Each structure stands twice: as C-alpha cells, then as structure tokens.
Amino acid sequence: TDIFSSDFDRQLYRITLVGQPLIGVDGRKSLSIEGLPILSVEHELRMRAEAAD
C-alpha cells in the first residue's frame, strides 16, 4: 500500500551514477542496498583485458 493514495498511476525514474559513492551531509558514504555496482565502460574493458592476461 502507498501512504499517499491518489487517483492516477505514478512512475519511478531511476538514475545511475558512475564514480565514487556519494557522501552525505553527515559524512557517511552512500551504501548499496542491493546488487553490484555498475562499472563505466572504460573500467569494465580494463578489467576484462587484465583478466585475459
């Protein structure tokens, strides 16, 4: 159930950020709740090249 009921459908938009985890105003790093980090193309290609050596 939703705490705010409405008469229309709502949509959720997700953003994916590349880079270091964000740091909150309290100084703590953001934590992933679920799943693995998404790598940049450059990082993923570098990891594959290193694994092939």
Backbone bond lengths (Angstrom), bond angles and torsions (degrees), N, CA, C in turn:
res aa  C-N    CA-C-N  psi(-1)  N-CA   C-N-CA  omega(-1)  CA-C   N-CA-C  phi
1 T - - - 1.447 - - 1.518 109.78 -
2 D 1.286 114.51 157.30 1.459 121.17 -178.94 1.523 108.60 -106.57
3 I 1.316 116.83 140.18 1.462 118.43 -179.98 1.523 112.14 -72.08
4 F 1.339 116.63 -22.35 1.459 120.93 177.28 1.523 108.08 -115.88
5 S 1.310 117.89 99.81 1.462 119.41 179.76 1.521 109.30 -78.60
6 S 1.327 115.03 144.18 1.464 120.39 179.55 1.519 108.71 -145.48
7 D 1.307 116.03 167.15 1.464 121.44 -178.11 1.519 112.79 -95.21
8 F 1.325 118.29 13.72 1.461 120.54 -178.99 1.522 110.03 -137.39
9 D 1.331 115.35 156.12 1.458 120.94 177.40 1.518 109.67 -71.95
10 R 1.317 115.58 144.99 1.460 119.73 176.23 1.516 108.51 -113.65
11 Q 1.309 116.43 153.10 1.456 121.78 179.17 1.518 109.03 -118.76
12 L 1.329 115.24 145.25 1.451 121.53 176.58 1.519 108.10 -108.51
13 Y 1.300 116.99 127.34 1.460 122.08 175.85 1.519 108.14 -108.52
14 R 1.321 115.64 132.06 1.454 121.13 -178.33 1.512 109.24 -109.47
15 I 1.317 116.29 142.05 1.462 120.62 177.01 1.521 107.41 -115.87
16 T 1.311 116.47 142.45 1.451 121.71 175.69 1.517 108.06 -115.26
17 L 1.320 115.88 124.19 1.458 121.22 -179.86 1.520 109.74 -105.91
18 V 1.303 116.51 142.29 1.460 122.03 175.44 1.517 106.94 -106.70
19 G 1.305 116.29 136.89 1.458 120.05 178.15 1.517 111.16 131.70
20 Q 1.298 114.78 -167.31 1.461 121.21 -179.41 1.528 109.72 -69.22
21 P 1.356 116.66 151.54 1.468 118.83 176.77 1.527 110.59 -58.00
22 L 1.312 115.81 142.61 1.458 120.64 178.88 1.522 110.23 -69.49
23 I 1.325 116.47 153.00 1.458 122.03 178.66 1.522 107.76 -114.80
24 G 1.322 115.48 127.99 1.458 120.84 -178.27 1.519 112.31 -75.04
25 V 1.318 116.34 172.50 1.463 121.08 180.00 1.524 111.89 -64.50
26 D 1.340 117.06 -19.53 1.461 120.51 177.57 1.525 112.34 -88.25
27 G 1.353 117.06 2.25 1.462 121.15 177.05 1.517 115.05 89.29
28 R 1.336 118.19 -1.40 1.467 120.56 -179.67 1.522 110.45 -90.39
29 K 1.365 115.45 142.21 1.466 120.96 176.57 1.524 110.08 -74.32
30 S 1.326 116.10 145.79 1.460 121.20 174.06 1.522 109.08 -64.55
31 L 1.315 116.52 143.62 1.460 122.04 179.33 1.514 109.60 -116.27
32 S 1.332 115.02 143.55 1.456 120.29 175.32 1.523 108.23 -76.48
33 I 1.311 116.74 130.42 1.460 120.99 179.23 1.521 110.24 -81.88
34 E 1.333 115.90 -35.60 1.455 119.99 -176.02 1.517 109.18 -154.08
35 G 1.332 116.07 146.77 1.459 120.73 174.28 1.519 113.58 86.47
36 L 1.304 114.42 177.04 1.459 122.06 -179.38 1.518 110.05 -101.62
37 P 1.332 116.80 156.40 1.467 118.84 177.30 1.527 111.47 -62.58
38 I 1.317 116.43 147.03 1.459 122.22 174.36 1.519 106.88 -91.67
39 L 1.320 116.55 125.69 1.457 121.20 -176.74 1.519 110.84 -90.32
40 S 1.326 115.19 155.38 1.461 119.19 172.48 1.526 108.04 -70.37
41 V 1.303 117.44 160.25 1.467 121.65 179.50 1.522 109.83 -58.53
42 E 1.332 116.54 -44.44 1.463 120.46 -178.69 1.526 111.29 -60.73
43 H 1.318 117.27 -43.97 1.460 121.28 -179.41 1.527 110.91 -65.42
44 E 1.318 117.17 -43.98 1.462 120.42 -179.37 1.525 111.26 -64.54
45 L 1.338 118.13 -43.24 1.466 120.89 178.51 1.523 111.18 -63.49
46 R 1.338 116.76 -39.35 1.464 120.48 178.21 1.523 110.57 -63.59
47 M 1.328 117.35 -42.63 1.467 120.63 179.39 1.524 111.15 -64.49
48 R 1.328 117.46 -39.94 1.472 120.39 178.53 1.520 110.97 -65.97
49 A 1.328 117.20 -40.12 1.465 120.85 179.37 1.526 110.37 -65.03
50 E 1.332 117.25 -41.27 1.467 120.89 178.89 1.523 110.97 -66.39
51 A 1.322 118.28 -36.31 1.464 121.80 179.80 1.526 111.24 -69.84
52 A 1.331 116.93 -29.41 1.467 120.87 -179.05 1.528 111.75 -76.13
53 D 1.344 117.45 -21.00 1.483 120.64 -178.85 1.489 112.75 -73.94
